[in-house]
């Protein structure tokens, strides 16, 4: 087993032969070109695991909200419903302050889903032995590409040809140079989203795991506190940039 193992590593290790037989379906890594191994399934399964957790929690919270008589009365203590309301309400207010209530409501499913998936994937870094999907570049890049495709789609849908035209800048004689610069800047966005999130979460999880393995009590507590801040900050940064990109792409010319 590798030195940095999780419970998921041991589960997949028990199916090593079957995974090796089907590993070619994953394909080679785009970053380093290395052939995949049975361990290449771990970040994918970890991401699916987080997605299932989010889905279950969302269904449980929704079950409370569909009961109108109970939904209008706030819970007396912190509950799943209260957490979801506060957490998603914060990011909705953030989106509303950037793009107005109409567009915020329209695009919040993407923004809210990004926030809650990244948050729960990051939280796994605070639990020793848990797989952290966002510490793998393939997962973070996949999330960033989804955001990239969607905000460009929304921009084209809202503004049509004007969305492509604005990349050329206001002056026609500078259009060839400005267009190339703007396209490069546009394509760099998913890379910065993915790399920033992956590096912060992988380093945080690795340091916390090392200290917990050395000293199980007291000493890892400050690192846990720092880890909580990193989880919140990285969730905020990823969601904030997603909101900004969607806001800029769907902003009409007259604005």
C-alpha positions, 0 to 999 in steps of 0.5 A, a space after each residue: 500500500 502507498 504511504 499516504 493511504 485512506 480507507 478507500 485505498 484499502 477497499 480498492 486494493 481488495 479489488 486490485 485485479 479487477 481494476 487493473 483489468 479495466 484501468 485502460 478505460 480511464 486513459 493516460 494522464 493529460 498532465 504527465 502522460 503516465 499510464 493509469 493504475 488501479 489507484 487512479 480510481 480512488 479520486 473518481 470514487 472519492 468524488 462520487 462518494 462526496 456527490 452521494 453525500 451531498 445528494 442525500 443531505 439535499 434530499 433530507 433538507 428538501 424534505 423539511 422545506 416542502 412541509 410549509 407549516 414547518 418550513 416557516 418556523 426556524 429550528 431552535 438549534 443548529 440542524 441540517 436545514 439551518 446549515 443549508 439555509 445559512 450556507 447557501 443563503 450566504 452564497 446566494 446573497 453574494 451572487 445577488 450583490 454581483 449580478 442582481 436578483 434575477 440573474 442570481 436566481 437563474 444561475 444559482 443552481 450552478 453556483 450553489 452546487 459548486 459551493 456545496 460540492 467543494 465544501 464537503 469535498 474539502 471537509 474530508 481533509 479534516 478527517 484523517 483517513 478520509 479520501 479528499 477528492 479536491 486534492 487530485 488535479 483531475 477532479 478539480 480540473 473537471 470541476 473547473 472545466 464544467 464551470 468554464 463550459 457553463 459560463 461560456 454557454 451562458 454568455 453566448 446564450 445571453 449575448 450571442 455574437 456580442 459575447 465573442 465580439 467583446 473579446 476583440 476589444 473596442 478598437 478594431 486596429 487592436 482587435 487581433 492582439 486583444 482577441 488573442 490576449 483575451 482568449 488566453 486569459 479566458 482559457 487560463 481561468 479553469 487552470 487557475 481554479 483547478 490548481 489553486 484548489 488542488 494544491 491547497 487541499 492536498 498540502 493541508 490534508 498531507 500535513 494534517 495526516 503527518 502530524 496526526 500519525 506522529 502525535 494523535 492528541 493536542 498538537 494537531 489541534 492548531 492544524 485542525 483550526 488552520 485546516 477549517 479556515 483553509 476549507 472555508 477559504 478555498 470554498 469561498 474562493 472557488 465559488 466567488 470566482 465561479 460567480 464572477 465568471 458567470 456574472 461577467 459572461 452574462 452581463 449585457 452590453 448596455 451595462 
